[in-house]
Amino acid sequence: MKLRSILVALIASSAISLAGCGSPYSFQGVNVTISPKVASVPVNGTQVFTTTTANAPNVPLFSLNGSLLANTPGPAGMFTPGPNDVEGTITYNAPATPPIYTAAQLTQGLVQGSVTVAAAVSNNPNGGFDETSTSITFAITGPISAGISPTTASVKLGTTQQFTGYSVGSTNNAITWQVNGVTGGSASYGTISATGLYTAPAAMPMTSNVVTITVVAQADTTKTASATVTLTQ
């Protein structure tokens, strides 16, 4: 946050200088847009993003998944300086594999298999850290894969167990949940919600006390991941 404050302060300082020199910027109704509005970037691919700012200098702060100056390789990729980069542009370099986020990261607003590039500009000619921002979220495409966590669990009859599943590698990263091969499950072996909440059956199944929870990638139904649940009294 300290780094962000310093950078925004520098932008605000530049804005003040421009205003003092008869700048045409009104700082009223400041708006910033980012283009192109891509749906995806392939693994190891690059994409140049450009901002257009109305009523304020086009001197944006770019961030990647909320991180400023993301100029070192990471799960979400990185920003790299390009030979033709000019003010208001950034070159994004995608990671070698689609990003996979934890449940905690997803609660912070990240989208599984996708990244978010944001741009913020100062909307205050008198200094301070006020800003106007915009963002674009796009998928990282590549080999499709699916996963599930935890991979084993012991669940008492009539109780619940939360699973986290994912599919990445496509612009369609939706998943289907199954219990013993049945989408959504059944009364005999338990049911599972669209968010991965498994509810064990009220009575022990006659065939076995072990059931299988499966995540199926909708973009490629051959890509699956499974977890084993042991039912207990």
Secondary structure, 3 states (H helix, E strand, C coil): CHHHHHHHHHHHHHHHHHHHCCCCCCCCCCEEEEECCCCEEECCCEEEEEEEEECCCCCCEEEECCEECCCCCCCCCEEECCCCCCCCEEEEECCCCCCCCCHHHHHCCCCCCEEEEEEEEECCCCCCCCEEEEEEEEEEECCCEEEEECCEEEEECCCEEECEEEEEECCCCCEEEEECCEECEECCCEEECCCCEEECCCCCCCCCCEEEEEEEECCCCCCEEEEEEEEEC
